[in-house]
Every structure is written in structure tokens, then in C-alpha cells.
Amino acid sequence: MQIEKLIKMANAIGEFFNADPDKEAAVESIKNHLLRAWEPRMRREIIDYCRKDGNGLAEPVKQAVLKLEV
């Protein structure tokens, strides 16, 4: 899948959950959504991209993606 599309999708998820005033909870919700809704290949691609550059990803999304690695 094209990384640009993954970035757009991840940021849209981030926008939805970022409405939560508890920013830690928002990051956790983003992470959980990515775990439930994205297939492993998509997660691997966004994790690799975030590790290398992460340009274009919103900060809460970056935090959530990096938590997927653990």
C-alpha cells in the first residue's frame, strides 16, 4: 500500500480520537484502533515509516504507532 495513503488514514484516525481531552487516552485509542482495524502488513509499513522519518504524521499518531512496536 502507498505510504501516503497510510499516512492519510492514520491521521484521520488521530483526528477522531484527538478530540479526547486526555491526550494519553487519545494515543492509546489510536493505537488500539490500529491494532484492531489494520492488517499486520499495514501496521508494519507505518511503523517502518515512523521509525525512518514519520514526516506528515500527526504527533499523537506517531506516539501511537511507536507503541505498536512494543
Phi, psi and omega in degrees: 000146180291135183298327179300321179291320178296319178299313180299315180295315181297318179294326177295319176297316179300318179299318181298309185281341181291350176291341178294126180294337176273101187294328176295319178295323178298314179299316179297321178293320177299311180303312181297322178296316179298322178293321183280320193259338183261141177286158184307322180298318179295317179297317179300317181296316182288326176296312179301316180296317181296321179295320184281320188214295180078003181301131179098344177274135176296151184304315179297327178292316177303314180300317180294317181296318179294333176287340178293335183291333187289000000 
